[in-house]
Amino acid sequence: MNAKNKKALVIYYSLEGNTEIIAKKIAETIKADILFLKPKKEMKSKGFMKFVWGGRQVMLKKEPELLPFEKNPEDYDILIIGTPVWMATFTPPLRSFFKSVNLNGKKVLLFCTHDGGPGKTIENMSKMLGDDANILSTMEFNRVAREKEINLKKCEEWINSIKF
């Protein structure tokens, strides 16, 4: 990959750390900045209620209020956006992000992490970005916590294969 003269930002939400593992690997590999999307009110990541709460948020297409961004995505040329899969799609914090920033003219990569299947996550993220999005590549990572080394290698190979 050649992003030497371009500014890249990895943007992600992660409840249990799987998406964070991939996001940090990408940032390390291409020397990108990183932005963790933080909802003002975060749910607890333990127990059955996380599925009830998270599923309800997805079904109702909630847009939780996010804490102010530490980095401005509009200052970057390349945006790598990641999410865990919830109910076969992306998480509510990503919906809030997509509604709050202008990504027209940005080069975008999308990724998701899951333990069962990607569902329509990438397709739905692409739809939220709209027709003006310049999506260069997408990737999904399965069982990140259980197969960490395999996924880190897959991540590095993927990100290094992109021609910016």
C-alpha positions as CSV (number, residue, x, y, z in Angstrom):
1,M,0.0,0.0,0.0
2,N,1.1,3.5,-0.7
3,A,-0.5,6.1,1.6
4,K,2.7,8.1,2.2
5,N,1.3,11.4,0.9
6,K,-2.2,10.8,2.1
7,K,-3.8,11.1,5.5
8,A,-5.6,8.0,6.7
9,L,-8.0,7.6,9.6
10,V,-9.4,4.3,11.0
11,I,-12.9,4.9,12.4
12,Y,-14.6,2.1,14.4
13,Y,-17.0,1.1,17.1
14,S,-16.2,-2.0,19.2
15,L,-18.2,-3.2,22.2
16,E,-16.2,-6.3,23.1
17,G,-12.9,-5.5,21.5
18,N,-12.9,-7.6,18.3
19,T,-13.3,-4.7,15.9
20,E,-10.8,-2.8,18.0
21,I,-8.2,-5.5,17.3
22,I,-8.6,-5.2,13.6
23,A,-8.8,-1.4,13.7
24,K,-5.5,-1.1,15.6
25,K,-3.8,-3.6,13.2
26,I,-4.9,-1.5,10.2
27,A,-3.7,1.8,11.9
28,E,-0.4,0.2,12.8
29,T,0.1,-1.3,9.3
30,I,-0.4,1.9,7.4
31,K,0.5,4.4,10.1
32,A,-3.0,5.8,10.2
33,D,-4.7,7.8,13.0
34,I,-7.5,6.2,14.8
35,L,-10.9,7.3,16.0
36,F,-13.0,5.2,18.4
37,L,-16.7,6.1,18.2
38,K,-17.9,6.6,21.8
39,P,-21.6,6.8,22.5
40,K,-22.5,9.2,25.4
41,K,-24.5,6.3,27.0
42,E,-22.8,3.0,26.5
43,M,-24.4,-0.3,27.1
44,K,-22.9,-3.0,29.4
45,S,-21.1,-5.7,27.4
46,K,-21.9,-8.6,29.6
47,G,-24.9,-10.9,29.9
48,F,-28.0,-11.6,27.8
49,M,-29.3,-8.0,28.0
50,K,-26.6,-6.7,25.7
51,F,-28.4,-8.7,22.9
52,V,-31.8,-7.3,23.8
53,W,-30.5,-3.8,24.1
54,G,-28.3,-3.9,21.0
55,G,-31.0,-5.7,18.9
56,R,-33.6,-3.1,19.9
57,Q,-31.2,-0.3,19.0
58,V,-30.6,-1.8,15.5
59,M,-34.3,-2.6,14.8
60,L,-35.4,0.9,15.7
61,K,-32.5,2.4,13.7
62,K,-31.4,4.4,16.7
63,E,-28.7,7.0,16.4
64,P,-27.1,7.3,19.8
65,E,-25.5,10.6,20.6
66,L,-21.7,10.3,20.3
67,L,-19.0,12.0,22.3
68,P,-17.2,14.7,20.4
69,F,-14.6,13.3,17.9
70,E,-11.0,13.5,18.9
71,K,-10.1,13.7,15.2
72,N,-12.1,15.3,12.3
73,P,-12.8,12.7,9.6
74,E,-13.2,15.5,7.1
75,D,-9.4,16.3,7.5
76,Y,-8.4,12.9,6.0
77,D,-8.1,11.6,2.5
78,I,-8.7,7.9,3.3
79,L,-11.2,6.6,5.8
80,I,-11.2,2.9,7.0
81,I,-14.5,2.3,8.8
82,G,-15.2,-0.8,10.9
83,T,-18.1,-2.2,13.0
84,P,-19.1,-5.4,14.7
85,V,-22.1,-7.1,13.1
86,W,-25.3,-6.8,15.1
87,M,-28.5,-8.4,13.8
88,A,-26.9,-8.9,10.3
89,T,-26.0,-5.2,10.0
90,F,-23.8,-2.4,11.4
91,T,-24.1,-0.9,14.9
92,P,-26.1,2.2,15.9
93,P,-23.0,4.3,16.6
94,L,-22.0,3.9,12.9
95,R,-25.5,5.1,11.9
96,S,-24.9,8.2,14.0
97,F,-21.5,8.7,12.5
98,F,-22.7,8.3,8.9
99,K,-25.4,10.9,9.6
100,S,-23.1,13.4,11.1
101,V,-20.2,13.7,8.7
102,N,-19.7,14.5,5.0
103,L,-17.7,11.7,3.4
104,N,-18.1,12.8,-0.3
105,G,-14.8,12.7,-2.1
106,K,-13.2,10.5,0.5
107,K,-11.6,7.1,-0.4
108,V,-13.3,4.6,1.9
109,L,-12.6,1.0,3.0
110,L,-15.2,-0.8,5.0
111,F,-14.8,-3.8,7.3
112,C,-16.8,-5.8,9.8
113,T,-16.2,-8.4,12.5
114,H,-18.5,-11.2,13.5
115,D,-18.8,-14.7,15.0
116,G,-21.4,-16.1,12.7
117,G,-21.8,-14.2,9.4
118,P,-21.6,-10.7,8.0
119,G,-25.2,-10.5,7.0
120,K,-25.8,-7.4,5.0
121,T,-23.5,-5.3,7.1
122,I,-21.1,-4.1,4.3
123,E,-24.0,-3.6,1.8
124,N,-26.0,-1.6,4.4
125,M,-22.9,0.5,5.2
126,S,-22.4,1.2,1.5
127,K,-26.0,2.3,1.2
128,M,-25.7,4.7,4.1
129,L,-22.6,6.2,2.4
130,G,-24.6,6.8,-0.8
131,D,-23.6,6.9,-4.4
132,D,-21.0,9.5,-4.0
133,A,-18.8,7.3,-1.8
134,N,-15.6,6.1,-3.3
135,I,-15.5,2.6,-1.7
136,L,-12.1,1.0,-2.6
137,S,-12.5,-2.3,-0.8
138,T,-14.4,-4.2,1.8
139,M,-13.5,-7.1,4.1
140,E,-15.1,-9.2,6.9
141,F,-13.3,-10.9,9.7
142,N,-14.8,-13.9,11.4
143,R,-14.0,-15.1,15.0
144,V,-11.4,-12.5,15.7
145,A,-10.9,-13.4,19.4
146,R,-10.7,-17.1,18.7
147,E,-8.6,-16.9,15.6
148,K,-6.7,-13.8,16.3
149,E,-3.4,-14.6,14.5
150,I,-5.2,-15.8,11.3
151,N,-7.3,-12.6,11.3
152,L,-4.4,-10.3,11.9
153,K,-2.5,-11.8,9.0
154,K,-5.7,-11.6,6.8
155,C,-6.0,-7.9,7.8
156,E,-2.4,-7.1,7.0
157,E,-2.6,-8.8,3.6
158,W,-5.9,-7.0,2.8
159,I,-4.7,-3.5,3.8
160,N,-1.4,-4.0,2.0
161,S,-3.2,-5.1,-1.2
162,I,-5.0,-1.7,-1.5
163,K,-3.7,0.7,-4.1
164,F,-4.5,4.2,-2.9
